């Protein structure tokens, strides 16, 4: 898949993930939040939980899970650490989540993936 098609597919998956999160009570604060050293696909809040969400779209759920390796999670963690002061409120719980998008299946939200 060329870079342009992958970019389009990624944006579409992020849109689906945003709607899925909204349907489950999350408020989307930002999409594609970038800082030096990384990017977070979605920044979302539900109550006192502030989540930095990585979205992975693949042909199968196992391929989506495998695409989120330790290196990528570290980059998301670095970006989340740098973005946290922008979105955090006193008493918030911060976490890194993932949403896996697989054709023909409902999105799968996996909370608190990164334990640092």
C-alpha positions as CSV (number, residue, x, y, z in Angstrom):
1,X,0.0,0.0,0.0
2,X,1.4,3.4,-0.9
3,X,1.9,6.2,1.7
4,X,-1.1,8.2,0.5
5,X,-3.5,5.3,0.7
6,X,-2.2,4.3,4.1
7,X,-2.7,7.9,5.3
8,X,-6.3,7.9,4.0
9,X,-7.0,4.5,5.6
10,X,-5.5,5.8,8.9
11,X,-7.6,8.9,9.0
12,X,-10.7,6.9,8.3
13,X,-9.9,4.4,11.1
14,X,-9.3,7.4,13.5
15,X,-12.7,8.8,12.5
16,X,-14.4,5.4,13.3
17,X,-12.5,5.2,16.6
18,X,-13.6,8.7,17.5
19,X,-17.3,7.8,16.9
20,X,-16.9,4.5,18.8
21,X,-15.4,6.4,21.8
22,X,-18.1,9.1,21.7
23,X,-20.8,6.3,21.7
24,X,-19.2,5.0,24.9
25,X,-19.2,8.4,26.7
26,X,-15.8,9.8,25.8
27,X,-15.3,13.4,24.7
28,X,-12.6,13.9,22.0
29,X,-10.2,16.6,22.9
30,X,-7.8,16.3,20.0
31,X,-6.9,14.2,17.0
32,X,-3.4,13.7,15.7
33,X,-1.8,15.7,18.5
34,X,1.9,16.1,17.6
35,X,4.9,17.1,19.7
36,X,8.6,16.6,19.2
37,X,9.3,12.9,19.6
38,X,5.8,11.5,18.8
39,X,2.2,11.8,18.0
40,X,-1.0,10.7,19.7
41,X,-3.9,9.7,17.4
42,X,-6.7,10.7,19.8
43,X,-6.8,12.5,23.1
44,X,-10.0,11.7,24.9
45,X,-11.7,12.3,28.3
46,X,-14.4,10.5,30.2
47,X,-14.9,11.9,33.7
48,X,-11.5,12.0,35.5
49,X,-9.8,9.7,32.9
50,X,-7.6,11.3,30.3
51,X,-6.7,8.8,27.6
52,X,-4.1,9.0,24.9
53,X,-5.4,6.6,22.2
54,X,-3.4,4.9,19.5
55,X,-5.5,3.6,16.6
56,X,-4.5,0.6,14.5
57,X,-6.4,-0.6,11.4
58,X,-5.4,-3.9,10.0
59,X,-6.9,-6.8,8.1
60,X,-7.1,-9.0,11.3
61,X,-7.3,-8.3,15.0
62,X,-4.1,-10.2,15.6
63,X,-2.3,-8.1,13.0
64,X,-3.6,-4.9,14.6
65,X,-2.4,-6.0,18.0
66,X,1.0,-7.0,16.6
67,X,1.4,-3.7,14.9
68,X,1.4,-2.0,18.3
69,X,4.9,-3.0,19.5
70,X,7.0,-1.7,22.4
71,X,8.8,0.9,20.2
72,X,5.5,2.4,19.0
73,X,4.0,2.4,22.5
74,X,7.1,4.2,23.8
75,X,6.7,6.9,21.2
76,X,3.0,7.3,22.2
77,X,4.1,7.4,25.9
78,X,6.7,10.2,25.2
79,X,4.1,12.2,23.3
80,X,1.5,11.6,26.0
81,X,3.9,12.8,28.7
82,X,4.6,16.0,26.7
83,X,0.9,16.6,25.9
84,X,-0.5,15.8,29.4
85,X,0.0,19.4,30.8
86,X,-2.1,20.7,27.9
87,X,-5.1,18.6,28.7
88,X,-4.7,17.4,32.3
89,X,-6.9,18.6,35.2
90,X,-6.1,18.1,38.9
91,X,-7.1,14.6,40.0
92,X,-7.0,13.1,36.5
93,X,-6.0,9.5,35.9
94,X,-3.8,9.3,32.7
95,X,-3.6,6.2,30.6
96,X,-2.6,5.0,27.1
97,X,-5.3,3.1,25.3
98,X,-5.7,1.5,21.8
99,X,-8.6,1.1,19.5
100,X,-8.2,-1.7,16.9
101,X,-10.2,-1.4,13.7
102,X,-10.7,-4.6,11.7
103,X,-13.0,-4.9,8.6
104,X,-16.4,-6.6,9.4
105,X,-16.0,-6.2,13.2
106,X,-16.9,-3.7,15.8
107,X,-13.9,-1.5,17.0
108,X,-12.2,-3.0,20.0
109,X,-11.1,-0.5,22.7
110,X,-8.3,-1.8,24.9
111,X,-7.8,0.4,27.9
112,X,-4.5,1.1,29.8
113,X,-2.1,-0.7,27.5
114,X,1.1,1.0,28.7
115,X,2.4,0.4,32.2
116,X,5.6,2.4,31.6
